[in-house]
Amino acid sequence: MLEVVGATHAYGPVVALDNVSLTAERGEFLTILGASGSGKTTMLRIISGLERPSRIERLAIDGADVSDKPASMRNCTTVFQNYALFPHMSVGENVGYGLKVRGVPKPEIQSRALDALRLVQLADKADRRIHQLSGGERQRVALARALVTRPAILLLDEPLGALDEKLRQEMQSELVELHRTLGMTFVYITHSQEEALTMSDRVILMRRGRIEQSGSPEALFDRPVSRFAAEFMGFENIIPAVVREISAGRVIVEIGPHVISGIWTAPVEPRQGDRVLIAVRAERLMPVRQGQSGAKENLIEATPGPRTYRGKYVDQAATTSIGTIRLRVWDRSTPVEDFNAVTWSLTDCVIIPA
Ligand SMILES: Nc1ncnc2c1ncn2[C@@H]1O[C@H](COP(=O)(O)OP(=O)(O)OP(=O)(O)O)[C@@H](O)[C@H]1O
């Protein structure tokens, strides 16, 4: 449904996008994730036609090259974070606007606007003015206005950024539901890893105008391919190590006196003696009593350090010969104060280039 090949864009000396290619399948929920300034908005503006790239090899929507077409001739619509609604028009008029400028007859505008408002559960508020709506309702109007022209691709530029936490979570579920109902292609941009993980079929992680990693939410969460990806996806423990042995998908490394096994995720395999990093999530580490746990692999002696109660879980530090390791314990029955070692499974241990 969407094909971008070799997009480069510079604003003066600032290279916002550096030879980026991506595709989205028909009906896919694709999320472009990245920190502020990584080039997400620039990519969206190039797709929608609001920005002309410095260089691009191909930009196709639904199989047709649109790189020379103006924004109004591209079969996609953008929903912005700040809604961009017309304050002097009613909700219904806002939603119908895109049809009006296309010369659609009035009765059809009204019925299609109402259909779009029904999709976002606002059919009963068609006559209201924009200032009489809450933030969440305004964002729903913006969505309805984008959907009413039935674009092939809906582009969403941090649409939930202005909403409070609870509303944002509700709208996340509604968007996923809407996506399912419509079977449309969504390209969604956000800096929130939580949003990306909960909503998307596939996530593209951007860094300084380039794609750092692309894959399923599970792959991004559990199998980062680089230090940047691991840190961005919230890995709490990233520790330097040296490769000792590589065998059948697993890599065995040394960290000081300890021998640790894990999964290599980067495209190019390491060699013996290479300096690498191990990355483990705090919640995948288990505090244990040595001898009682049965674990032999990936077991390091530790003494309990400071603990922070966080309601749903406990953050527990563990002091070890290789430095402080951070644990997160969700299970209330796990005795966090009474351990002398920490352990983790091979599959929860990611090994990445240093
Ligand atoms: N109109 C502009 N003029 C000059 N530089 C710009 C312009 N728009 C963006 N940039 C620069 O291009 C880079 C990429 O910006 P872009 O807005 O695409 O990033 P982003 O990932 O969407 O960030 P954010 O999440 O903050 O919106 C940044 O360094 C930014 O400062």
The ligand as an ORCA input file, in Angstrom:
! r2SCAN-3c Opt
* xyz 0 1
  N      11.190     23.395      9.056
  C      12.380     23.018      9.533
  N      13.466     23.779      9.382
  C      14.672     23.400      9.831
  N      14.897     22.232     10.493
  C      13.842     21.435     10.688
  C      12.530     21.772     10.240
  N      11.689     20.767     10.581
  C      12.434     19.838     11.219
  N      13.726     20.220     11.291
  C      14.851     19.468     11.875
  O      14.905     18.190     11.260
  C      15.151     17.154     12.210
  C      14.032     16.130     12.182
  O      12.841     16.758     12.597
  P      11.419     16.008     12.646
  O      10.387     17.043     12.995
  O      11.213     15.218     11.433
  O      11.660     15.027     13.876
  P      10.608     14.257     14.776
  O      11.215     12.917     15.021
  O       9.270     14.285     14.160
  O      10.621     15.107     16.098
  P       9.382     15.501     17.067
  O       8.986     14.224     17.762
  O      10.010     16.489     17.998
  O       8.306     16.069     16.209
  C      15.334     17.858     13.541
  O      16.706     18.040     13.752
  C      14.631     19.197     13.348
  O      15.214     20.178     14.165
*
